[in-house]
Amino acid sequence: MPKQSLVKEFFLFIKHEKKWWLIPLVAVLLVVGALVLFASSSPLAPFLYPLF
């Protein structure tokens, strides 16, 4: 069996199991994670803290 990427395997799981509600959930988690990462390493951090 050829090795698949994690992202491809995730989308195949969503397609096979018909769990389309996972896509917005993962998207929101990625956006929040990127915002936290950006807030910790940016000079704009004090302006992003009120969002949390």
PDBQT receptor file of N, H, CA, C and O in Angstrom, charges set to zero:
ATOM      1  N   MET A   1       0.849  -1.177   0.000  1.00  0.00    +0.000 N 
ATOM      2  CA  MET A   1       0.000   0.000   0.000  1.00  0.00    +0.000 C 
ATOM      3  C   MET A   1       0.896   1.243   0.000  1.00  0.00    +0.000 C 
ATOM      4  O   MET A   1       1.751   1.383   0.875  1.00  0.00    +0.000 OA
ATOM      5  N   PRO A   2       0.712   2.141  -0.965  1.00  0.00    +0.000 N 
ATOM      6  CA  PRO A   2       1.542   3.349  -0.991  1.00  0.00    +0.000 C 
ATOM      7  C   PRO A   2       1.194   4.282   0.170  1.00  0.00    +0.000 C 
ATOM      8  O   PRO A   2       0.047   4.350   0.614  1.00  0.00    +0.000 OA
ATOM      9  N   LYS A   3       2.194   4.983   0.638  1.00  0.00    +0.000 N 
ATOM     10  H   LYS A   3       3.125   4.928   0.278  1.00  0.00    +0.000 HD
ATOM     11  CA  LYS A   3       1.991   5.895   1.764  1.00  0.00    +0.000 C 
ATOM     12  C   LYS A   3       1.265   7.159   1.279  1.00  0.00    +0.000 C 
ATOM     13  O   LYS A   3       1.679   7.791   0.307  1.00  0.00    +0.000 OA
ATOM     14  N   GLN A   4       0.181   7.514   1.973  1.00  0.00    +0.000 N 
ATOM     15  H   GLN A   4      -0.155   7.001   2.763  1.00  0.00    +0.000 HD
ATOM     16  CA  GLN A   4      -0.595   8.693   1.614  1.00  0.00    +0.000 C 
ATOM     17  C   GLN A   4      -0.278   9.811   2.592  1.00  0.00    +0.000 C 
ATOM     18  O   GLN A   4       0.130   9.568   3.727  1.00  0.00    +0.000 OA
ATOM     19  N   SER A   5      -0.470  11.018   2.140  1.00  0.00    +0.000 N 
ATOM     20  H   SER A   5      -0.801  11.215   1.217  1.00  0.00    +0.000 HD
ATOM     21  CA  SER A   5      -0.269  12.141   3.034  1.00  0.00    +0.000 C 
ATOM     22  C   SER A   5      -1.431  12.224   4.031  1.00  0.00    +0.000 C 
ATOM     23  O   SER A   5      -2.519  11.705   3.783  1.00  0.00    +0.000 OA
ATOM     24  N   LEU A   6      -1.180  12.867   5.127  1.00  0.00    +0.000 N 
ATOM     25  H   LEU A   6      -0.296  13.288   5.329  1.00  0.00    +0.000 HD
ATOM     26  CA  LEU A   6      -2.193  12.995   6.174  1.00  0.00    +0.000 C 
ATOM     27  C   LEU A   6      -3.398  13.784   5.677  1.00  0.00    +0.000 C 
ATOM     28  O   LEU A   6      -4.539  13.442   5.988  1.00  0.00    +0.000 OA
ATOM     29  N   VAL A   7      -3.147  14.834   4.910  1.00  0.00    +0.000 N 
ATOM     30  H   VAL A   7      -2.220  15.112   4.658  1.00  0.00    +0.000 HD
ATOM     31  CA  VAL A   7      -4.242  15.667   4.407  1.00  0.00    +0.000 C 
ATOM     32  C   VAL A   7      -5.117  14.874   3.435  1.00  0.00    +0.000 C 
ATOM     33  O   VAL A   7      -6.344  14.944   3.498  1.00  0.00    +0.000 OA
ATOM     34  N   LYS A   8      -4.483  14.125   2.541  1.00  0.00    +0.000 N 
ATOM     35  H   LYS A   8      -3.486  14.068   2.489  1.00  0.00    +0.000 HD
ATOM     36  CA  LYS A   8      -5.246  13.325   1.580  1.00  0.00    +0.000 C 
ATOM     37  C   LYS A   8      -6.062  12.256   2.299  1.00  0.00    +0.000 C 
ATOM     38  O   LYS A   8      -7.216  12.005   1.953  1.00  0.00    +0.000 OA
ATOM     39  N   GLU A   9      -5.460  11.641   3.288  1.00  0.00    +0.000 N 
ATOM     40  H   GLU A   9      -4.522  11.845   3.570  1.00  0.00    +0.000 HD
ATOM     41  CA  GLU A   9      -6.170  10.615   4.056  1.00  0.00    +0.000 C 
ATOM     42  C   GLU A   9      -7.347  11.215   4.809  1.00  0.00    +0.000 C 
ATOM     43  O   GLU A   9      -8.403  10.590   4.904  1.00  0.00    +0.000 OA
ATOM     44  N   PHE A  10      -7.179  12.419   5.346  1.00  0.00    +0.000 N 
ATOM     45  H   PHE A  10      -6.321  12.927   5.269  1.00  0.00    +0.000 HD
ATOM     46  CA  PHE A  10      -8.250  13.100   6.056  1.00  0.00    +0.000 C 
ATOM     47  C   PHE A  10      -9.427  13.391   5.120  1.00  0.00    +0.000 C 
ATOM     48  O   PHE A  10     -10.580  13.151   5.481  1.00  0.00    +0.000 OA
ATOM     49  N   PHE A  11      -9.141  13.906   3.923  1.00  0.00    +0.000 N 
ATOM     50  H   PHE A  11      -8.205  14.101   3.630  1.00  0.00    +0.000 HD
ATOM     51  CA  PHE A  11     -10.214  14.211   2.991  1.00  0.00    +0.000 C 
ATOM     52  C   PHE A  11     -10.898  12.943   2.470  1.00  0.00    +0.000 C 
ATOM     53  O   PHE A  11     -12.103  12.949   2.218  1.00  0.00    +0.000 OA
ATOM     54  N   LEU A  12     -10.144  11.871   2.312  1.00  0.00    +0.000 N 
ATOM     55  H   LEU A  12      -9.165  11.867   2.517  1.00  0.00    +0.000 HD
ATOM     56  CA  LEU A  12     -10.767  10.604   1.926  1.00  0.00    +0.000 C 
ATOM     57  C   LEU A  12     -11.686  10.089   3.035  1.00  0.00    +0.000 C 
ATOM     58  O   LEU A  12     -12.750   9.534   2.761  1.00  0.00    +0.000 OA
ATOM     59  N   PHE A  13     -11.268  10.276   4.284  1.00  0.00    +0.000 N 
ATOM     60  H   PHE A  13     -10.404  10.727   4.507  1.00  0.00    +0.000 HD
ATOM     61  CA  PHE A  13     -12.116   9.891   5.420  1.00  0.00    +0.000 C 
ATOM     62  C   PHE A  13     -13.407  10.691   5.419  1.00  0.00    +0.000 C 
ATOM     63  O   PHE A  13     -14.488  10.132   5.601  1.00  0.00    +0.000 OA
ATOM     64  N   ILE A  14     -13.297  12.007   5.212  1.00  0.00    +0.000 N 
ATOM     65  H   ILE A  14     -12.419  12.461   5.064  1.00  0.00    +0.000 HD
ATOM     66  CA  ILE A  14     -14.495  12.856   5.196  1.00  0.00    +0.000 C 
ATOM     67  C   ILE A  14     -15.434  12.437   4.069  1.00  0.00    +0.000 C 
ATOM     68  O   ILE A  14     -16.650  12.376   4.256  1.00  0.00    +0.000 OA
ATOM     69  N   LYS A  15     -14.871  12.152   2.912  1.00  0.00    +0.000 N 
ATOM     70  H   LYS A  15     -13.884  12.202   2.760  1.00  0.00    +0.000 HD
ATOM     71  CA  LYS A  15     -15.688  11.762   1.764  1.00  0.00    +0.000 C 
ATOM     72  C   LYS A  15     -16.365  10.407   2.004  1.00  0.00    +0.000 C 
ATOM     73  O   LYS A  15     -17.546  10.235   1.705  1.00  0.00    +0.000 OA
ATOM     74  N   HIS A  16     -15.623   9.472   2.533  1.00  0.00    +0.000 N 
ATOM     75  H   HIS A  16     -14.663   9.612   2.776  1.00  0.00    +0.000 HD
ATOM     76  CA  HIS A  16     -16.146   8.121   2.745  1.00  0.00    +0.000 C 
ATOM     77  C   HIS A  16     -17.187   8.087   3.866  1.00  0.00    +0.000 C 
ATOM     78  O   HIS A  16     -18.232   7.453   3.720  1.00  0.00    +0.000 OA
ATOM     79  N   GLU A  17     -16.911   8.757   4.969  1.00  0.00    +0.000 N 
ATOM     80  H   GLU A  17     -16.062   9.272   5.088  1.00  0.00    +0.000 HD
ATOM     81  CA  GLU A  17     -17.814   8.719   6.129  1.00  0.00    +0.000 C 
ATOM     82  C   GLU A  17     -18.901   9.795   6.087  1.00  0.00    +0.000 C 
ATOM     83  O   GLU A  17     -19.771   9.829   6.957  1.00  0.00    +0.000 OA
ATOM     84  N   LYS A  18     -18.855  10.672   5.082  1.00  0.00    +0.000 N 
ATOM     85  H   LYS A  18     -18.148  10.644   4.375  1.00  0.00    +0.000 HD
ATOM     86  CA  LYS A  18     -19.842  11.751   4.921  1.00  0.00    +0.000 C 
ATOM     87  C   LYS A  18     -19.905  12.652   6.161  1.00  0.00    +0.000 C 
ATOM     88  O   LYS A  18     -20.989  12.994   6.633  1.00  0.00    +0.000 OA
ATOM     89  N   LYS A  19     -18.757  13.022   6.670  1.00  0.00    +0.000 N 
ATOM     90  H   LYS A  19     -17.876  12.744   6.287  1.00  0.00    +0.000 HD
ATOM     91  CA  LYS A  19     -18.677  13.907   7.834  1.00  0.00    +0.000 C 
ATOM     92  C   LYS A  19     -18.218  15.297   7.378  1.00  0.00    +0.000 C 
ATOM     93  O   LYS A  19     -17.145  15.771   7.752  1.00  0.00    +0.000 OA
ATOM     94  N   TRP A  20     -19.061  15.934   6.561  1.00  0.00    +0.000 N 
ATOM     95  H   TRP A  20     -19.932  15.549   6.257  1.00  0.00    +0.000 HD
ATOM     96  CA  TRP A  20     -18.709  17.226   5.970  1.00  0.00    +0.000 C 
ATOM     97  C   TRP A  20     -18.616  18.324   7.013  1.00  0.00    +0.000 C 
ATOM     98  O   TRP A  20     -17.982  19.347   6.757  1.00  0.00    +0.000 OA
ATOM     99  N   TRP A  21     -19.223  18.153   8.176  1.00  0.00    +0.000 N 
ATOM    100  H   TRP A  21     -19.739  17.321   8.384  1.00  0.00    +0.000 HD
ATOM    101  CA  TRP A  21     -19.174  19.168   9.218  1.00  0.00    +0.000 C 
ATOM    102  C   TRP A  21     -17.772  19.308   9.798  1.00  0.00    +0.000 C 
ATOM    103  O   TRP A  21     -17.504  20.284  10.498  1.00  0.00    +0.000 OA
ATOM    104  N   LEU A  22     -16.878  18.377   9.534  1.00  0.00    +0.000 N 
ATOM    105  H   LEU A  22     -17.095  17.583   8.965  1.00  0.00    +0.000 HD
ATOM    106  CA  LEU A  22     -15.509  18.467  10.040  1.00  0.00    +0.000 C 
ATOM    107  C   LEU A  22     -14.684  19.535   9.316  1.00  0.00    +0.000 C 
ATOM    108  O   LEU A  22     -13.732  20.071   9.884  1.00  0.00    +0.000 OA
ATOM    109  N   ILE A  23     -15.042  19.843   8.073  1.00  0.00    +0.000 N 
ATOM    110  H   ILE A  23     -15.815  19.408   7.612  1.00  0.00    +0.000 HD
ATOM    111  CA  ILE A  23     -14.252  20.800   7.296  1.00  0.00    +0.000 C 
ATOM    112  C   ILE A  23     -14.262  22.193   7.938  1.00  0.00    +0.000 C 
ATOM    113  O   ILE A  23     -13.184  22.759   8.123  1.00  0.00    +0.000 OA
ATOM    114  N   PRO A  24     -15.414  22.778   8.288  1.00  0.00    +0.000 N 
ATOM    115  CA  PRO A  24     -15.370  24.092   8.936  1.00  0.00    +0.000 C 
ATOM    116  C   PRO A  24     -14.698  24.048  10.315  1.00  0.00    +0.000 C 
ATOM    117  O   PRO A  24     -14.045  25.008  10.722  1.00  0.00    +0.000 OA
ATOM    118  N   LEU A  25     -14.862  22.942  11.021  1.00  0.00    +0.000 N 
ATOM    119  H   LEU A  25     -15.393  22.162  10.691  1.00  0.00    +0.000 HD
ATOM    120  CA  LEU A  25     -14.233  22.804  12.334  1.00  0.00    +0.000 C 
ATOM    121  C   LEU A  25     -12.715  22.844  12.219  1.00  0.00    +0.000 C 
ATOM    122  O   LEU A  25     -12.052  23.552  12.977  1.00  0.00    +0.000 OA
ATOM    123  N   VAL A  26     -12.170  22.098  11.289  1.00  0.00    +0.000 N 
ATOM    124  H   VAL A  26     -12.708  21.523  10.673  1.00  0.00    +0.000 HD
ATOM    125  CA  VAL A  26     -10.723  22.075  11.079  1.00  0.00    +0.000 C 
ATOM    126  C   VAL A  26     -10.240  23.424  10.574  1.00  0.00    +0.000 C 
ATOM    127  O   VAL A  26      -9.169  23.883  10.972  1.00  0.00    +0.000 OA
ATOM    128  N   ALA A  27     -11.011  24.066   9.705  1.00  0.00    +0.000 N 
ATOM    129  H   ALA A  27     -11.880  23.692   9.382  1.00  0.00    +0.000 HD
ATOM    130  CA  ALA A  27     -10.625  25.382   9.188  1.00  0.00    +0.000 C 
ATOM    131  C   ALA A  27     -10.542  26.409  10.321  1.00  0.00    +0.000 C 
ATOM    132  O   ALA A  27      -9.598  27.197  10.379  1.00  0.00    +0.000 OA
ATOM    133  N   VAL A  28     -11.520  26.399  11.208  1.00  0.00    +0.000 N 
ATOM    134  H   VAL A  28     -12.287  25.759  11.161  1.00  0.00    +0.000 HD
ATOM    135  CA  VAL A  28     -11.509  27.337  12.338  1.00  0.00    +0.000 C 
ATOM    136  C   VAL A  28     -10.329  27.039  13.262  1.00  0.00    +0.000 C 
ATOM    137  O   VAL A  28      -9.676  27.969  13.736  1.00  0.00    +0.000 OA
ATOM    138  N   LEU A  29     -10.047  25.785  13.522  1.00  0.00    +0.000 N 
ATOM    139  H   LEU A  29     -10.578  25.029  13.137  1.00  0.00    +0.000 HD
ATOM    140  CA  LEU A  29      -8.905  25.430  14.363  1.00  0.00    +0.000 C 
ATOM    141  C   LEU A  29      -7.587  25.883  13.741  1.00  0.00    +0.000 C 
ATOM    142  O   LEU A  29      -6.695  26.348  14.451  1.00  0.00    +0.000 OA
ATOM    143  N   LEU A  30      -7.459  25.754  12.431  1.00  0.00    +0.000 N 
ATOM    144  H   LEU A  30      -8.184  25.377  11.854  1.00  0.00    +0.000 HD
ATOM    145  CA  LEU A  30      -6.240  26.210  11.755  1.00  0.00    +0.000 C 
ATOM    146  C   LEU A  30      -6.094  27.729  11.823  1.00  0.00    +0.000 C 
ATOM    147  O   LEU A  30      -4.991  28.239  12.020  1.00  0.00    +0.000 OA
ATOM    148  N   VAL A  31      -7.198  28.448  11.663  1.00  0.00    +0.000 N 
ATOM    149  H   VAL A  31      -8.094  28.034  11.503  1.00  0.00    +0.000 HD
ATOM    150  CA  VAL A  31      -7.154  29.913  11.733  1.00  0.00    +0.000 C 
ATOM    151  C   VAL A  31      -6.791  30.373  13.136  1.00  0.00    +0.000 C 
ATOM    152  O   VAL A  31      -5.968  31.275  13.296  1.00  0.00    +0.000 OA
ATOM    153  N   VAL A  32      -7.390  29.768  14.151  1.00  0.00    +0.000 N 
ATOM    154  H   VAL A  32      -8.058  29.036  14.021  1.00  0.00    +0.000 HD
ATOM    155  CA  VAL A  32      -7.071  30.136  15.537  1.00  0.00    +0.000 C 
ATOM    156  C   VAL A  32      -5.624  29.791  15.861  1.00  0.00    +0.000 C 
ATOM    157  O   VAL A  32      -4.937  30.566  16.527  1.00  0.00    +0.000 OA
ATOM    158  N   GLY A  33      -5.156  28.643  15.400  1.00  0.00    +0.000 N 
ATOM    159  H   GLY A  33      -5.714  28.013  14.859  1.00  0.00    +0.000 HD
ATOM    160  CA  GLY A  33      -3.756  28.278  15.616  1.00  0.00    +0.000 C 
ATOM    161  C   GLY A  33      -2.799  29.244  14.956  1.00  0.00    +0.000 C 
ATOM    162  O   GLY A  33      -1.783  29.618  15.543  1.00  0.00    +0.000 OA
ATOM    163  N   ALA A  34      -3.119  29.655  13.727  1.00  0.00    +0.000 N 
ATOM    164  H   ALA A  34      -3.944  29.351  13.250  1.00  0.00    +0.000 HD
ATOM    165  CA  ALA A  34      -2.270  30.632  13.030  1.00  0.00    +0.000 C 
ATOM    166  C   ALA A  34      -2.291  31.971  13.742  1.00  0.00    +0.000 C 
ATOM    167  O   ALA A  34      -1.265  32.646  13.821  1.00  0.00    +0.000 OA
ATOM    168  N   LEU A  35      -3.443  32.363  14.260  1.00  0.00    +0.000 N 
ATOM    169  H   LEU A  35      -4.277  31.814  14.195  1.00  0.00    +0.000 HD
ATOM    170  CA  LEU A  35      -3.538  33.627  14.986  1.00  0.00    +0.000 C 
ATOM    171  C   LEU A  35      -2.718  33.584  16.272  1.00  0.00    +0.000 C 
ATOM    172  O   LEU A  35      -2.058  34.568  16.606  1.00  0.00    +0.000 OA
ATOM    173  N   VAL A  36      -2.743  32.486  16.989  1.00  0.00    +0.000 N 
ATOM    174  H   VAL A  36      -3.279  31.687  16.717  1.00  0.00    +0.000 HD
ATOM    175  CA  VAL A  36      -1.954  32.332  18.209  1.00  0.00    +0.000 C 
ATOM    176  C   VAL A  36      -0.468  32.364  17.878  1.00  0.00    +0.000 C 
ATOM    177  O   VAL A  36       0.316  33.005  18.579  1.00  0.00    +0.000 OA
ATOM    178  N   LEU A  37      -0.088  31.682  16.826  1.00  0.00    +0.000 N 
ATOM    179  H   LEU A  37      -0.724  31.161  16.256  1.00  0.00    +0.000 HD
ATOM    180  CA  LEU A  37       1.314  31.689  16.408  1.00  0.00    +0.000 C 
ATOM    181  C   LEU A  37       1.757  33.083  16.003  1.00  0.00    +0.000 C 
ATOM    182  O   LEU A  37       2.852  33.516  16.362  1.00  0.00    +0.000 OA
ATOM    183  N   PHE A  38       0.916  33.790  15.259  1.00  0.00    +0.000 N 
ATOM    184  H   PHE A  38       0.026  33.438  14.967  1.00  0.00    +0.000 HD
ATOM    185  CA  PHE A  38       1.230  35.150  14.842  1.00  0.00    +0.000 C 
ATOM    186  C   PHE A  38       1.298  36.093  16.032  1.00  0.00    +0.000 C 
ATOM    187  O   PHE A  38       2.153  36.977  16.081  1.00  0.00    +0.000 OA
ATOM    188  N   ALA A  39       0.398  35.904  16.993  1.00  0.00    +0.000 N 
ATOM    189  H   ALA A  39      -0.296  35.186  16.953  1.00  0.00    +0.000 HD
ATOM    190  CA  ALA A  39       0.344  36.788  18.162  1.00  0.00    +0.000 C 
ATOM    191  C   ALA A  39       1.566  36.610  19.057  1.00  0.00    +0.000 C 
ATOM    192  O   ALA A  39       1.971  37.549  19.741  1.00  0.00    +0.000 OA
ATOM    193  N   SER A  40       2.147  35.436  19.060  1.00  0.00    +0.000 N 
ATOM    194  H   SER A  40       1.817  34.672  18.504  1.00  0.00    +0.000 HD
ATOM    195  CA  SER A  40       3.281  35.201  19.946  1.00  0.00    +0.000 C 
ATOM    196  C   SER A  40       4.591  35.716  19.363  1.00  0.00    +0.000 C 
ATOM    197  O   SER A  40       5.560  35.886  20.102  1.00  0.00    +0.000 OA
ATOM    198  N   SER A  41       4.645  35.966  18.065  1.00  0.00    +0.000 N 
ATOM    199  H   SER A  41       3.857  35.828  17.465  1.00  0.00    +0.000 HD
ATOM    200  CA  SER A  41       5.911  36.359  17.451  1.00  0.00    +0.000 C 
ATOM    201  C   SER A  41       5.806  37.657  16.661  1.00  0.00    +0.000 C 
ATOM    202  O   SER A  41       6.554  37.860  15.704  1.00  0.00    +0.000 OA
ATOM    203  N   SER A  42       4.909  38.519  17.039  1.00  0.00    +0.000 N 
ATOM    204  H   SER A  42       4.301  38.354  17.816  1.00  0.00    +0.000 HD
ATOM    205  CA  SER A  42       4.687  39.727  16.273  1.00  0.00    +0.000 C 
ATOM    206  C   SER A  42       4.739  40.963  17.170  1.00  0.00    +0.000 C 
ATOM    207  O   SER A  42       4.364  40.900  18.341  1.00  0.00    +0.000 OA
ATOM    208  N   PRO A  43       5.199  42.072  16.626  1.00  0.00    +0.000 N 
ATOM    209  CA  PRO A  43       5.122  43.319  17.409  1.00  0.00    +0.000 C 
ATOM    210  C   PRO A  43       3.680  43.803  17.574  1.00  0.00    +0.000 C 
ATOM    211  O   PRO A  43       3.415  44.701  18.374  1.00  0.00    +0.000 OA
ATOM    212  N   LEU A  44       2.769  43.224  16.837  1.00  0.00    +0.000 N 
ATOM    213  H   LEU A  44       2.985  42.495  16.188  1.00  0.00    +0.000 HD
ATOM    214  CA  LEU A  44       1.354  43.573  16.967  1.00  0.00    +0.000 C 
ATOM    215  C   LEU A  44       0.651  42.758  18.040  1.00  0.00    +0.000 C 
ATOM    216  O   LEU A  44      -0.564  42.868  18.203  1.00  0.00    +0.000 OA
ATOM    217  N   ALA A  45       1.387  41.953  18.765  1.00  0.00    +0.000 N 
ATOM    218  H   ALA A  45       2.374  41.864  18.633  1.00  0.00    +0.000 HD
ATOM    219  CA  ALA A  45       0.799  41.068  19.776  1.00  0.00    +0.000 C 
ATOM    220  C   ALA A  45      -0.109  41.784  20.774  1.00  0.00    +0.000 C 
ATOM    221  O   ALA A  45      -1.190  41.273  21.067  1.00  0.00    +0.000 OA
ATOM    222  N   PRO A  46       0.279  42.941  21.308  1.00  0.00    +0.000 N 
ATOM    223  CA  PRO A  46      -0.624  43.587  22.277  1.00  0.00    +0.000 C 
ATOM    224  C   PRO A  46      -1.982  43.941  21.701  1.00  0.00    +0.000 C 
ATOM    225  O   PRO A  46      -2.955  44.057  22.446  1.00  0.00    +0.000 OA
ATOM    226  N   PHE A  47      -2.068  44.112  20.398  1.00  0.00    +0.000 N 
ATOM    227  H   PHE A  47      -1.278  44.017  19.792  1.00  0.00    +0.000 HD
ATOM    228  CA  PHE A  47      -3.350  44.438  19.773  1.00  0.00    +0.000 C 
ATOM    229  C   PHE A  47      -4.188  43.197  19.502  1.00  0.00    +0.000 C 
ATOM    230  O   PHE A  47      -5.404  43.296  19.333  1.00  0.00    +0.000 OA
ATOM    231  N   LEU A  48      -3.553  42.033  19.459  1.00  0.00    +0.000 N 
ATOM    232  H   LEU A  48      -2.566  41.953  19.597  1.00  0.00    +0.000 HD
ATOM    233  CA  LEU A  48      -4.289  40.788  19.218  1.00  0.00    +0.000 C 
ATOM    234  C   LEU A  48      -4.774  40.132  20.503  1.00  0.00    +0.000 C 
ATOM    235  O   LEU A  48      -5.711  39.335  20.463  1.00  0.00    +0.000 OA
ATOM    236  N   TYR A  49      -4.165  40.446  21.634  1.00  0.00    +0.000 N 
ATOM    237  H   TYR A  49      -3.404  41.093  21.666  1.00  0.00    +0.000 HD
ATOM    238  CA  TYR A  49      -4.551  39.814  22.896  1.00  0.00    +0.000 C 
ATOM    239  C   TYR A  49      -6.012  40.047  23.272  1.00  0.00    +0.000 C 
ATOM    240  O   TYR A  49      -6.634  39.132  23.811  1.00  0.00    +0.000 OA
ATOM    241  N   PRO A  50      -6.597  41.224  23.016  1.00  0.00    +0.000 N 
ATOM    242  CA  PRO A  50      -8.030  41.392  23.353  1.00  0.00    +0.000 C 
ATOM    243  C   PRO A  50      -8.956  40.451  22.603  1.00  0.00    +0.000 C 
ATOM    244  O   PRO A  50     -10.089  40.236  23.033  1.00  0.00    +0.000 OA
ATOM    245  N   LEU A  51      -8.503  39.887  21.496  1.00  0.00    +0.000 N 
ATOM    246  H   LEU A  51      -7.583  40.061  21.146  1.00  0.00    +0.000 HD
ATOM    247  CA  LEU A  51      -9.350  38.950  20.766  1.00  0.00    +0.000 C 
ATOM    248  C   LEU A  51      -9.526  37.628  21.499  1.00  0.00    +0.000 C 
ATOM    249  O   LEU A  51     -10.479  36.891  21.246  1.00  0.00    +0.000 OA
ATOM    250  N   PHE A  52      -8.604  37.333  22.407  1.00  0.00    +0.000 N 
ATOM    251  H   PHE A  52      -7.830  37.932  22.612  1.00  0.00    +0.000 HD
ATOM    252  CA  PHE A  52      -8.681  36.079  23.153  1.00  0.00    +0.000 C 
ATOM    253  C   PHE A  52      -9.247  36.343  24.519  1.00  0.00    +0.000 C 
ATOM    254  O   PHE A  52      -9.397  35.415  25.314  1.00  0.00    +0.000 OA
TER     255      PHE A  52
